[in-house]
Every structure is written in structure tokens, then in C-alpha cells.
């Protein structure tokens, strides 16, 4: 950003203050947008950290896509199973709010873009460092929004795996965001308070350093421009939020992945994260004759056919599926064998972790680990049917995991092996 | 650099301290971020800021300026084009992979549902936005001819 070689005294083009003509720019406009982003980005960051914790990355390497996180995982805790809609809420807020903040971010960047071209490029060492920090801030914000928005659309063009890019990128961005908030938020709040009290901008008599010195006549008021930004946010919200619910509400999410119509009808008609075909599941390995569930524990290994499982005590749980991509289903009515009953079958009567392996051949989460509190929850099932009907291949037939409040990918489908015990 | 005038050269010590703390965190996370293809990842990070500031923003600013110039003396009419165009453009920007069809095949394979409807739905939303704007415009012109002149 600070890349001007010659501190030309006679600045021209965008380096000249007179180049910027919009009458909308000014401290009030920027302060309002800044305060909205201060609150919004904080929520995005916290819900993002919660999403990382929800994977229980410190439980097993298979759950952790950023194993060299070091102190950045300082806050990790055992992800609870209550309330069962916890991840549905936190991740729905993370993605939907992120989408709704796109116009706010764009407007904020627009409002301060003349600052990019200030001369001289650095007035002092601190000013030079501040400009480098701003590159991290702006680059970081855009990097996070772009990787997130591409990922929810399955457009994996970014340079590497989504998890480390979005996680470490968030920390770089947040480092710069903290400095910017400490240095600028008091100014923004003071400006807003002063303008509210005085009713007029620039009540302190000083020149508004963000305003154009020679503005064009306005075609819209500052309030009108803010209204457009808010309208953009509302439009993105209205066309996205519905994909956190089944039925008619999902139909309102017309432009969002997993929005609009359901993929199918009937009891298995709800949203699918990865189809059986995509995961490389073959029909000949899931048939009644071929498929056996291997359950290993303290007392050895037992192999169970689907008929054997149906002969065990069956229980029901009404639980949603919530994806890291921000979409979720309403509660589905699952029926199957309790995970803790399967643990008891191989000699674990107390709380115990489990390592789950799937038949699937591709996907970062074909292996997953669940913590003892998740295994012990009476609603945690190896589900065999959903909404009163046998699971379809796309929903994990012959058997799948369903755990309250866990991220979707930890609800392993096409389960082949469960290994209970310390991981 | 002269040693006589430390203040302007250094700047505010408080700012300096805040920035150095911030850089420590950024560097710690940044080293891990760049573990992979460092050049490409750094290019994405810095490129995102440059593409936004030097391509996207000038593009829509020029388009808006052309719109205002094109409107001539009817400046107050600009809003009725600017608002639906901005909102439609925003949706296109955010959902470009789905609307353009570049991820259709993967989306169908992964999620088991068609992505063919997205371009049509975007066009419908765009049509509704422009249509709604035209209705508001027509109503205002008809019922309050003073409105157009009054707005700056």
C-alpha cells in the first residue's frame, strides 16, 4: 500500500485530495460503518473460534486440520451436547452474518480509499507501520470473506485447504483488527457522540479529514447511502437465512447453496452434505450380506450385521444436521442404537471416547473422533433410520453417527468401524 | 535520519506499542498461514486488497460516475437505476461461482441437487429489483412531481 516512490509536492491523480469528489465521504459515514463492523467482525471471530472448538481438535489428530496452531488453540474446551442446536446457531450466525456484512465492508473500504493515496507515504515510523498494519487489515478482511464465500459455494480455488487458510488468516486479520480497533474505535465513538449532541458534523470546528475538499453536488444523502448499504445487507440476509430451516423457509434462500428446494421428497428428502456417489460408496459393500460393523473395545472386537443392530435396544432422538458451510436442517427424527450401549457391548461401562471410521474413500473427515461426553449422551446414536424410514445411501445407509450439537462432518456416514477407548 | 527530532520520526509511542503487539500476533499466525505455498498464499492475501482497491472499486466508481453524467439534468432519477443495479451487482459478486455455473457440476455431485436454477433466480431477483424501482419511480413522478425537483 505504501508504495509511492517519489513524494511529489505537486500531487496529481488519486494522490491529489481534489481527485476525490464524492460528497458522501466523511467521518460520520465512516464512523457508522466502522462501529457496525466492530460489532459484526467480533461476532464473526468469536463464532469462528467456537466452530473450531466444536470439532474437538485437541481430542485426536483426525479432527484437527491445523495441528501446528500452538497458542492459538489456548481457548479450546470440550464441545457440549447441549443445547442440541448449539452448532446450528453459532455456525448459522457465522456464515449468514458474514454474508450480510459484505456490503458494510465494501462501503467502509470505499469510504476510506483516498487514504490509500496519501502523500508522503509515511510521516513517521509509526505511520509507516500503521500503513503496513492496514494492509494486513484490509487484505485479511477480504481474504477471510473471499475464502469463506468461495468455500460455501464449493469453489475451492484458494491456494490450499480451507481450514488452515481461514483459521490462520482469521488470526492475522484479527491481530490487525485489534490494533485498528484500539487506535480508531475511540475516535469513531467520539465522533458519533459529538455529532449526535451537536446535530451537525464537524461540531469541533476542525476540518473533516475524510471528506472531499471540493465535493461534487450530492445525488443522494449520507443517510440515503447508508440505507443502500443496509438494504444490501438485508437482501443478502433475506436470501440466505432461510437455509437454516426446512420447508417453506428454505425456499426463501433463493441464491444460497443448500437454499431453495429440498433435494428430494419423503422422509429422506432433507439436505445432503456429500452424496454416496461422491464419497465413493459402492452398493456391493453396503448390502445386507457384505456390510458388517466392527466394534472394538476393552473386551475385544464384535462384528455386527445390520440385522444384529436392529436386534439391540433402539432409541430415538430429534436432532438437526448443521454444516460448517452455514446451512442446517430442522430436527430430523433419528432412530438407532445408542453409542454408549455399543461401548458397553465391548466392555466400556463408563465414559469413553470413540474413533469412527467410514467406508468413504474421499473427504477430509472419513475418520473422526468423538469425546466421552458425546458418546455418553443418550441422544447420541448409531442411526439406522430417519423420520420413520430406513436411511438412504446419501444419508449414510447402512448406519451413521448422529450426535447432538456436533458439526455435520463429525456425524460420520457409512460407518464401518467404531473403536472405543483412549485415543 | 536525524536524531534531533525523535517525535516526528518515531510517532506516538502508544501507537507504536499497539502496532508492535499486533504485529507479534500477525507474525505468529502468518507463519502458520504461509506454511504451504507461501508465495501463492501471500499473493492471495495482498492481492485481495490490491484487486479490491485498484480494480473493483475504480470499476464501480467509474460506472456510477458514467451513470450520473449520463443522467444530465435528471440527476434525481439516478437513484432509481443506481439502487437496483448496486443490489443486483452485489448478489452477482457474492454468488458468482453459483450464478456463473462454474461450480454446477461439483455442486450436483456433492450435494445431490441441481445448481441449474441459480442464474435464472438471480435474473428474477434482478428483474424484481428494477421493476420495483420503476414502480416507485412512476408512482413518485405521478403523485408528487415536486419530489424529483426537491431531492439533490
Interface residues (C-beta under 8 A of the other chain):
Chain A: X1 X66 X68 X69 X70 X71 X72 X99 X102 X103 X106 X109 X110 X113 X116 X123 X124 X125 X126 X127 X129 X130 X132 X133 X135 X136 X138 X139 X140 X142 X143 X146 X149 X150 X153 X154 X155 X158 X159 X160 X164 X165 X168 X169 X171 X172 X174 X175 X176 X178 X179 X182 X183 X217 X218 X219 X220 X221 X224 X228 X231 X232 X235 X236 X239 X254 X255 X256 X257 X258 X260 X261 X262 X263 X264 X271 X272 X273 X274 X275 X277 X278 X394
Chain B: X8 X9 X10 X11 X12 X15 X16 X18 X19 X20 X21 X22 X23 X24 X25 X26 X28 X29 X30 X32 X33 X35 X36 X37 X40 X41 X43 X44 X45 X46 X48 X49 X52 X53 X57 X61 X68 X75 X76 X78 X79 X82 X83 X86 X87 X90 X91 X93 X94 X95 X97 X98 X99 X102 X103 X106 X107 X109 X110 X111 X112 X113 X117 X118 X121 X122 X124 X125 X152
